[in-house]
Amino acid sequence: MKMKEIKEATVDELNAHKRDLRQESFHLRLQQQSGQLERPSRFKEIRREVARIETVLTQRTKGAK
């Protein structure tokens, strides 16, 4: 997801996407432990995308107050 898409998404959509990314991260860790991981760079991508989502969610909650 691009930052523009993240900013346009609703809070529910962002929370769902964040949950999906965390699930994918979990599965990637399992693949890494078993030696079947094809793209180790995906860890970095997931971590950054989750951080972007959390940043937007935090901005929205602080902006709403």
Biopython code that builds the backbone (N, CA, C, O; Angstrom):
import numpy as np
from Bio.PDB.StructureBuilder import StructureBuilder

atoms = [
    (1, "MET", "N", (0.829, -1.181, 0.000)),
    (1, "MET", "CA", (0.000, 0.000, 0.000)),
    (1, "MET", "C", (0.872, 1.242, 0.000)),
    (1, "MET", "O", (1.837, 1.339, 0.758)),
    (2, "LYS", "N", (0.533, 2.160, -0.830)),
    (2, "LYS", "CA", (1.226, 3.434, -0.854)),
    (2, "LYS", "C", (0.690, 4.314, 0.274)),
    (2, "LYS", "O", (-0.397, 4.076, 0.801)),
    (3, "MET", "N", (1.461, 5.321, 0.630)),
    (3, "MET", "CA", (1.059, 6.209, 1.716)),
    (3, "MET", "C", (-0.255, 6.914, 1.374)),
    (3, "MET", "O", (-1.085, 7.142, 2.254)),
    (4, "LYS", "N", (-0.441, 7.254, 0.118)),
    (4, "LYS", "CA", (-1.684, 7.909, -0.297)),
    (4, "LYS", "C", (-2.882, 6.997, -0.040)),
    (4, "LYS", "O", (-3.922, 7.452, 0.435)),
    (5, "GLU", "N", (-2.734, 5.716, -0.353)),
    (5, "GLU", "CA", (-3.807, 4.747, -0.131)),
    (5, "GLU", "C", (-4.078, 4.567, 1.359)),
    (5, "GLU", "O", (-5.224, 4.413, 1.780)),
    (6, "ILE", "N", (-3.017, 4.589, 2.143)),
    (6, "ILE", "CA", (-3.161, 4.427, 3.591)),
    (6, "ILE", "C", (-3.930, 5.610, 4.174)),
    (6, "ILE", "O", (-4.806, 5.429, 5.019)),
    (7, "LYS", "N", (-3.601, 6.820, 3.722)),
    (7, "LYS", "CA", (-4.276, 8.006, 4.244)),
    (7, "LYS", "C", (-5.744, 8.051, 3.853)),
    (7, "LYS", "O", (-6.561, 8.610, 4.585)),
    (8, "GLU", "N", (-6.089, 7.474, 2.714)),
    (8, "GLU", "CA", (-7.473, 7.493, 2.241)),
    (8, "GLU", "C", (-8.322, 6.382, 2.851)),
    (8, "GLU", "O", (-9.550, 6.457, 2.809)),
    (9, "ALA", "N", (-7.701, 5.366, 3.409)),
    (9, "ALA", "CA", (-8.432, 4.224, 3.957)),
    (9, "ALA", "C", (-9.088, 4.582, 5.287)),
    (9, "ALA", "O", (-8.665, 5.506, 5.983)),
    (10, "THR", "N", (-10.135, 3.823, 5.620)),
    (10, "THR", "CA", (-10.817, 4.029, 6.895)),
    (10, "THR", "C", (-10.040, 3.338, 8.009)),
    (10, "THR", "O", (-9.139, 2.540, 7.753)),
    (11, "VAL", "N", (-10.398, 3.654, 9.231)),
    (11, "VAL", "CA", (-9.721, 3.068, 10.395)),
    (11, "VAL", "C", (-9.912, 1.546, 10.415)),
    (11, "VAL", "O", (-8.975, 0.802, 10.706)),
    (12, "ASP", "N", (-11.121, 1.095, 10.106)),
    (12, "ASP", "CA", (-11.378, -0.343, 10.089)),
    (12, "ASP", "C", (-10.544, -1.056, 9.024)),
    (12, "ASP", "O", (-10.014, -2.141, 9.264)),
    (13, "GLU", "N", (-10.433, -0.440, 7.853)),
    (13, "GLU", "CA", (-9.623, -1.031, 6.784)),
    (13, "GLU", "C", (-8.153, -1.095, 7.184)),
    (13, "GLU", "O", (-7.467, -2.080, 6.912)),
    (14, "LEU", "N", (-7.673, -0.027, 7.838)),
    (14, "LEU", "CA", (-6.272, -0.002, 8.267)),
    (14, "LEU", "C", (-6.002, -1.065, 9.323)),
    (14, "LEU", "O", (-4.981, -1.750, 9.271)),
    (15, "ASN", "N", (-6.910, -1.203, 10.275)),
    (15, "ASN", "CA", (-6.725, -2.227, 11.302)),
    (15, "ASN", "C", (-6.740, -3.633, 10.693)),
    (15, "ASN", "O", (-5.966, -4.495, 11.111)),
    (16, "ALA", "N", (-7.606, -3.869, 9.719)),
    (16, "ALA", "CA", (-7.669, -5.171, 9.060)),
    (16, "ALA", "C", (-6.385, -5.441, 8.279)),
    (16, "ALA", "O", (-5.850, -6.549, 8.309)),
    (17, "HIS", "N", (-5.896, -4.416, 7.580)),
    (17, "HIS", "CA", (-4.670, -4.590, 6.797)),
    (17, "HIS", "C", (-3.469, -4.832, 7.724)),
    (17, "HIS", "O", (-2.600, -5.650, 7.423)),
    (18, "LYS", "N", (-3.432, -4.116, 8.847)),
    (18, "LYS", "CA", (-2.347, -4.301, 9.817)),
    (18, "LYS", "C", (-2.375, -5.723, 10.388)),
    (18, "LYS", "O", (-1.329, -6.346, 10.567)),
    (19, "ARG", "N", (-3.575, -6.226, 10.670)),
    (19, "ARG", "CA", (-3.708, -7.591, 11.175)),
    (19, "ARG", "C", (-3.219, -8.598, 10.133)),
    (19, "ARG", "O", (-2.544, -9.567, 10.481)),
    (20, "ASP", "N", (-3.555, -8.378, 8.858)),
    (20, "ASP", "CA", (-3.107, -9.264, 7.792)),
    (20, "ASP", "C", (-1.588, -9.250, 7.641)),
    (20, "ASP", "O", (-0.966, -10.291, 7.426)),
    (21, "LEU", "N", (-1.003, -8.067, 7.756)),
    (21, "LEU", "CA", (0.448, -7.964, 7.642)),
    (21, "LEU", "C", (1.154, -8.671, 8.799)),
    (21, "LEU", "O", (2.177, -9.328, 8.604)),
    (22, "ARG", "N", (0.606, -8.534, 9.984)),
    (22, "ARG", "CA", (1.213, -9.216, 11.134)),
    (22, "ARG", "C", (1.096, -10.737, 10.989)),
    (22, "ARG", "O", (1.999, -11.475, 11.382)),
    (23, "GLN", "N", (-0.012, -11.193, 10.427)),
    (23, "GLN", "CA", (-0.192, -12.629, 10.169)),
    (23, "GLN", "C", (0.826, -13.105, 9.137)),
    (23, "GLN", "O", (1.419, -14.172, 9.295)),
    (24, "GLU", "N", (1.030, -12.317, 8.083)),
    (24, "GLU", "CA", (2.010, -12.669, 7.057)),
    (24, "GLU", "C", (3.412, -12.702, 7.647)),
    (24, "GLU", "O", (4.211, -13.576, 7.311)),
    (25, "SER", "N", (3.709, -11.753, 8.523)),
    (25, "SER", "CA", (5.010, -11.720, 9.175)),
    (25, "SER", "C", (5.235, -12.986, 10.004)),
    (25, "SER", "O", (6.332, -13.544, 10.018)),
    (26, "PHE", "N", (4.201, -13.423, 10.681)),
    (26, "PHE", "CA", (4.285, -14.653, 11.470)),
    (26, "PHE", "C", (4.604, -15.847, 10.568)),
    (26, "PHE", "O", (5.467, -16.662, 10.894)),
    (27, "HIS", "N", (3.908, -15.947, 9.440)),
    (27, "HIS", "CA", (4.140, -17.063, 8.523)),
    (27, "HIS", "C", (5.536, -17.000, 7.907)),
    (27, "HIS", "O", (6.157, -18.035, 7.666)),
    (28, "LEU", "N", (6.024, -15.795, 7.653)),
    (28, "LEU", "CA", (7.382, -15.661, 7.122)),
    (28, "LEU", "C", (8.419, -16.121, 8.142)),
    (28, "LEU", "O", (9.423, -16.738, 7.783)),
    (29, "ARG", "N", (8.172, -15.819, 9.417)),
    (29, "ARG", "CA", (9.102, -16.289, 10.454)),
    (29, "ARG", "C", (9.117, -17.810, 10.530)),
    (29, "ARG", "O", (10.168, -18.417, 10.734)),
    (30, "LEU", "N", (7.947, -18.422, 10.364)),
    (30, "LEU", "CA", (7.901, -19.887, 10.357)),
    (30, "LEU", "C", (8.666, -20.451, 9.167)),
    (30, "LEU", "O", (9.383, -21.443, 9.301)),
    (31, "GLN", "N", (8.516, -19.825, 8.004)),
    (31, "GLN", "CA", (9.236, -20.276, 6.812)),
    (31, "GLN", "C", (10.742, -20.101, 6.997)),
    (31, "GLN", "O", (11.532, -20.933, 6.551)),
    (32, "GLN", "N", (11.127, -19.019, 7.654)),
    (32, "GLN", "CA", (12.547, -18.780, 7.883)),
    (32, "GLN", "C", (13.142, -19.862, 8.786)),
    (32, "GLN", "O", (14.255, -20.334, 8.555)),
    (33, "GLN", "N", (12.395, -20.241, 9.803)),
    (33, "GLN", "CA", (12.881, -21.266, 10.726)),
    (33, "GLN", "C", (13.042, -22.612, 10.034)),
    (33, "GLN", "O", (13.938, -23.386, 10.369)),
    (34, "SER", "N", (12.168, -22.890, 9.065)),
    (34, "SER", "CA", (12.250, -24.177, 8.370)),
    (34, "SER", "C", (13.156, -24.108, 7.143)),
    (34, "SER", "O", (13.351, -25.116, 6.464)),
    (35, "GLY", "N", (13.715, -22.925, 6.850)),
    (35, "GLY", "CA", (14.640, -22.786, 5.737)),
    (35, "GLY", "C", (13.964, -22.674, 4.381)),
    (35, "GLY", "O", (14.605, -22.940, 3.365)),
    (36, "GLN", "N", (12.703, -22.292, 4.327)),
    (36, "GLN", "CA", (11.972, -22.222, 3.071)),
    (36, "GLN", "C", (11.681, -20.784, 2.633)),
    (36, "GLN", "O", (10.904, -20.577, 1.701)),
    (37, "LEU", "N", (12.276, -19.808, 3.272)),
    (37, "LEU", "CA", (11.992, -18.409, 2.982)),
    (37, "LEU", "C", (12.657, -18.005, 1.673)),
    (37, "LEU", "O", (13.868, -18.156, 1.510)),
    (38, "GLU", "N", (11.851, -17.486, 0.734)),
    (38, "GLU", "CA", (12.367, -17.102, -0.569)),
    (38, "GLU", "C", (12.782, -15.636, -0.626)),
    (38, "GLU", "O", (13.788, -15.302, -1.253)),
    (39, "ARG", "N", (12.014, -14.753, 0.027)),
    (39, "ARG", "CA", (12.290, -13.312, -0.020)),
    (39, "ARG", "C", (12.478, -12.758, 1.387)),
    (39, "ARG", "O", (11.513, -12.284, 1.987)),
    (40, "PRO", "N", (13.688, -12.803, 1.926)),
    (40, "PRO", "CA", (13.908, -12.249, 3.265)),
    (40, "PRO", "C", (13.668, -10.740, 3.332)),
    (40, "PRO", "O", (13.421, -10.206, 4.413)),
    (41, "SER", "N", (13.737, -10.058, 2.211)),
    (41, "SER", "CA", (13.513, -8.608, 2.199)),
    (41, "SER", "C", (12.058, -8.258, 2.501)),
    (41, "SER", "O", (11.754, -7.106, 2.812)),
    (42, "ARG", "N", (11.169, -9.222, 2.415)),
    (42, "ARG", "CA", (9.747, -8.980, 2.683)),
    (42, "ARG", "C", (9.524, -8.592, 4.146)),
    (42, "ARG", "O", (8.581, -7.866, 4.457)),
    (43, "PHE", "N", (10.397, -9.078, 5.053)),
    (43, "PHE", "CA", (10.300, -8.697, 6.469)),
    (43, "PHE", "C", (10.371, -7.182, 6.615)),
    (43, "PHE", "O", (9.561, -6.576, 7.317)),
    (44, "LYS", "N", (11.348, -6.581, 5.946)),
    (44, "LYS", "CA", (11.553, -5.137, 6.024)),
    (44, "LYS", "C", (10.351, -4.394, 5.450)),
    (44, "LYS", "O", (9.909, -3.398, 6.022)),
    (45, "GLU", "N", (9.822, -4.865, 4.331)),
    (45, "GLU", "CA", (8.669, -4.230, 3.708)),
    (45, "GLU", "C", (7.458, -4.259, 4.641)),
    (45, "GLU", "O", (6.763, -3.255, 4.796)),
    (46, "ILE", "N", (7.213, -5.397, 5.251)),
    (46, "ILE", "CA", (6.069, -5.550, 6.149)),
    (46, "ILE", "C", (6.217, -4.643, 7.362)),
    (46, "ILE", "O", (5.269, -3.966, 7.759)),
    (47, "ARG", "N", (7.403, -4.632, 7.945)),
    (47, "ARG", "CA", (7.642, -3.815, 9.127)),
    (47, "ARG", "C", (7.395, -2.334, 8.844)),
    (47, "ARG", "O", (6.798, -1.624, 9.653)),
    (48, "ARG", "N", (7.863, -1.885, 7.688)),
    (48, "ARG", "CA", (7.697, -0.479, 7.332)),
    (48, "ARG", "C", (6.228, -0.147, 7.061)),
    (48, "ARG", "O", (5.746, 0.918, 7.446)),
    (49, "GLU", "N", (5.528, -1.058, 6.400)),
    (49, "GLU", "CA", (4.128, -0.791, 6.103)),
    (49, "GLU", "C", (3.285, -0.755, 7.376)),
    (49, "GLU", "O", (2.376, 0.066, 7.503)),
    (50, "VAL", "N", (3.591, -1.646, 8.314)),
    (50, "VAL", "CA", (2.881, -1.625, 9.599)),
    (50, "VAL", "C", (3.169, -0.315, 10.320)),
    (50, "VAL", "O", (2.269, 0.263, 10.930)),
    (51, "ALA", "N", (4.396, 0.157, 10.260)),
    (51, "ALA", "CA", (4.745, 1.422, 10.908)),
    (51, "ALA", "C", (3.996, 2.591, 10.269)),
    (51, "ALA", "O", (3.548, 3.499, 10.969)),
    (52, "ARG", "N", (3.860, 2.571, 8.945)),
    (52, "ARG", "CA", (3.107, 3.630, 8.260)),
    (52, "ARG", "C", (1.652, 3.635, 8.712)),
    (52, "ARG", "O", (1.077, 4.687, 8.989)),
    (53, "ILE", "N", (1.070, 2.448, 8.780)),
    (53, "ILE", "CA", (-0.331, 2.333, 9.187)),
    (53, "ILE", "C", (-0.514, 2.828, 10.619)),
    (53, "ILE", "O", (-1.445, 3.579, 10.910)),
    (54, "GLU", "N", (0.380, 2.401, 11.511)),
    (54, "GLU", "CA", (0.273, 2.826, 12.907)),
    (54, "GLU", "C", (0.454, 4.336, 13.047)),
    (54, "GLU", "O", (-0.182, 4.958, 13.898)),
    (55, "THR", "N", (1.314, 4.927, 12.222)),
    (55, "THR", "CA", (1.520, 6.370, 12.253)),
    (55, "THR", "C", (0.237, 7.101, 11.869)),
    (55, "THR", "O", (-0.160, 8.054, 12.538)),
    (56, "VAL", "N", (-0.402, 6.659, 10.805)),
    (56, "VAL", "CA", (-1.638, 7.301, 10.362)),
    (56, "VAL", "C", (-2.736, 7.122, 11.403)),
    (56, "VAL", "O", (-3.489, 8.056, 11.678)),
    (57, "LEU", "N", (-2.830, 5.929, 11.981)),
    (57, "LEU", "CA", (-3.845, 5.691, 13.013)),
    (57, "LEU", "C", (-3.624, 6.598, 14.222)),
    (57, "LEU", "O", (-4.582, 7.132, 14.781)),
    (58, "THR", "N", (-2.368, 6.772, 14.624)),
    (58, "THR", "CA", (-2.040, 7.640, 15.758)),
    (58, "THR", "C", (-2.376, 9.094, 15.435)),
    (58, "THR", "O", (-2.924, 9.808, 16.274)),
    (59, "GLN", "N", (-2.052, 9.526, 14.232)),
    (59, "GLN", "CA", (-2.356, 10.899, 13.830)),
    (59, "GLN", "C", (-3.857, 11.142, 13.853)),
    (59, "GLN", "O", (-4.312, 12.209, 14.264)),
    (60, "ARG", "N", (-4.614, 10.164, 13.416)),
    (60, "ARG", "CA", (-6.069, 10.331, 13.386)),
    (60, "ARG", "C", (-6.647, 10.390, 14.794)),
    (60, "ARG", "O", (-7.556, 11.179, 15.055)),
    (61, "THR", "N", (-6.136, 9.573, 15.699)),
    (61, "THR", "CA", (-6.675, 9.587, 17.060)),
    (61, "THR", "C", (-6.304, 10.894, 17.769)),
    (61, "THR", "O", (-7.113, 11.443, 18.517)),
    (62, "LYS", "N", (-5.092, 11.390, 17.538)),
    (62, "LYS", "CA", (-4.701, 12.651, 18.167)),
    (62, "LYS", "C", (-5.403, 13.831, 17.531)),
    (62, "LYS", "O", (-5.693, 14.823, 18.199)),
    (63, "GLY", "N", (-5.677, 13.724, 16.232)),
    (63, "GLY", "CA", (-6.384, 14.797, 15.545)),
    (63, "GLY", "C", (-7.844, 14.865, 15.918)),
    (63, "GLY", "O", (-8.460, 15.928, 15.842)),
    (64, "ALA", "N", (-8.401, 13.744, 16.319)),
    (64, "ALA", "CA", (-9.821, 13.690, 16.692)),
    (64, "ALA", "C", (-10.066, 14.289, 18.080)),
    (64, "ALA", "O", (-11.194, 14.666, 18.397)),
    (65, "LYS", "N", (-9.042, 14.378, 18.892)),
    (65, "LYS", "CA", (-9.205, 14.874, 20.272)),
    (65, "LYS", "C", (-9.174, 16.362, 20.346)),
    (65, "LYS", "O", (-9.297, 16.929, 21.432)),
]
sb = StructureBuilder()
sb.init_structure("model")
sb.init_model(0)
sb.init_chain("A")
sb.init_seg("    ")
for serial, (resi, resn, name, xyz) in enumerate(atoms, 1):
    if name == "N":
        sb.init_residue(resn, " ", resi, " ")
    sb.init_atom(name, np.array(xyz, "f"), 0.0, 1.0, " ", f" {name:<3s}", serial, name[0])
structure = sb.get_structure()
